[in-house]
C-alpha cells in the first residue's frame, strides 16, 4: 500500500532505524514519503526507544527537531490495560512479545491507525501493518 492511499501511520522504531541507518531502501523511502505527506505519527515509546540509541548530540538534536514536527499520540491508561491483557493472552499461547510493541500496536488500534514496521512481533496484534514486506531475519527489529 502506498502512502497516498492511506491515512495517518505510526512509524515503529524498526522503520525509523532503517530510515536513519540506510536512507534509501524501500522502508526508508516509505518513511520519507509519510513524513512529506504529513501522515507520520509518533508515540512516546518510539521516541524513547530511538533516544536510547543516540550516539551524539548532533543525532539527538536532529531526532528531536524531526519529532517535534510530527503529531504525537499520548498513551492513556486504557492503552496500558489493553496491552497488558493482549500480552497475557499471547503468553497463554506461548508467545512472548515486548511490552513496547504491544503498546504501539494498542495505541494504533485504539486510534484506527496503521503501523509501518519491519518487526515481526506486530503480526501478533490486531493492527493494520503497512509498507514493504521485509523477510524475517533481515535487518529489522534485531537492529535495535
C-alpha positions in Angstrom: 0.0 0.0 0.0 1.4 3.4 -1.0 1.2 6.4 1.4 -1.1 8.4 -0.9 -3.8 5.8 -0.4 -3.8 5.7 3.4 -4.5 7.8 6.5 -2.0 8.6 9.3 0.5 6.0 10.3 2.5 5.3 13.4 6.1 4.7 12.3 7.6 2.0 14.5 11.2 2.1 15.8 12.3 -0.6 13.4 11.3 1.5 10.4 12.9 4.7 11.8 16.1 2.8 12.4 16.2 1.7 8.7 15.4 5.3 7.7 18.3 6.8 9.8 20.7 4.0 9.0 20.1 3.2 5.4 18.1 6.1 4.0 17.5 4.7 0.5 15.8 1.3 0.9 12.1 0.7 0.4 11.2 1.2 4.0 13.3 4.4 4.3 11.5 5.8 1.2 8.2 4.9 2.7 9.1 6.7 5.9 10.2 9.8 4.0 7.0 9.8 2.0 4.8 9.6 5.1 6.7 12.5 6.7 6.5 14.6 3.5 2.7 13.9 3.2 2.1 14.8 6.9 0.9 11.2 7.5 3.6 10.2 10.0 2.8 10.0 13.7 4.9 9.3 16.7 4.3 7.8 20.2 6.3 8.2 23.4 7.5 4.6 23.2 9.1 5.1 19.8 10.7 8.3 20.8 12.1 6.7 23.9 13.5 3.7 22.0 15.2 5.9 19.4 16.7 8.3 22.0 18.3 5.4 23.9 20.2 4.5 20.7 21.5 8.1 20.0 25.3 8.3 20.0 26.0 12.0 19.5 24.4 15.4 20.5 24.0 16.1 16.7 21.9 12.9 16.3 19.8 13.8 19.3 19.2 17.4 18.0 18.3 16.0 14.6 15.9 13.5 16.0 14.3 16.0 18.4 13.7 18.5 15.7 12.2 16.0 13.4 9.9 14.5 16.1 8.8 18.0 17.2 7.3 18.4 13.7 5.3 15.2 13.9 1.9 14.7 15.6 2.4 13.0 19.0 -0.1 10.4 20.2 -0.4 10.2 24.0 -0.6 6.8 25.7 -3.5 6.6 28.1 -4.5 4.2 31.0 -6.8 2.3 28.7 -3.8 1.6 26.3 -1.7 0.1 29.1 -4.7 -2.0 30.3 -5.5 -3.3 26.9 -1.8 -4.0 26.0 -1.4 -6.0 29.3 -4.5 -8.1 28.5 -3.2 -8.8 25.0 0.2 -9.7 26.3 -1.3 -12.1 28.8 -3.5 -13.8 26.2 -0.4 -14.2 23.9 1.7 -15.6 26.8 -1.0 -18.2 27.5 -0.5 -19.3 23.9 3.3 -19.4 24.4 4.0 -16.2 22.5 6.2 -13.6 24.2 6.2 -10.1 22.7 8.0 -6.9 24.0 5.8 -4.6 26.0 6.9 -1.7 23.8 5.5 -3.4 20.7 2.2 -4.2 22.5 1.8 -0.5 23.5 2.5 0.8 20.0 0.0 -1.7 18.5 -2.6 -0.9 21.1 -2.3 2.8 20.6 -2.6 2.4 16.8 -5.6 0.1 17.1 -7.4 2.4 19.5 -6.9 5.4 17.2 -7.7 3.4 13.9 -4.2 4.0 12.7 -1.8 1.7 10.7 1.7 0.9 11.7 4.8 0.9 9.5 7.1 -1.7 10.9 9.6 -4.3 9.9 9.2 -6.0 13.3 7.6 -9.5 13.0 6.1 -9.1 16.6 3.4 -6.9 15.2 1.9 -9.9 13.4 0.6 -11.0 16.8 -1.7 -8.0 17.2 -4.9 -6.7 15.6 -3.3 -3.8 13.8 -3.1 -2.8 10.2 0.6 -3.1 9.1 1.7 -1.2 6.1 4.8 -0.8 4.0 7.0 -3.2 2.1 7.2 -6.8 3.4 10.6 -7.5 4.9 11.7 -11.1 5.1 12.1 -12.3 8.7 15.7 -12.4 9.7 16.8 -9.4 7.6 17.7 -6.1 9.3 14.5 -5.4 11.3 13.9 -5.2 14.9 17.1 -7.1 15.5 19.0 -3.9 14.6 17.9 -2.5 17.9 
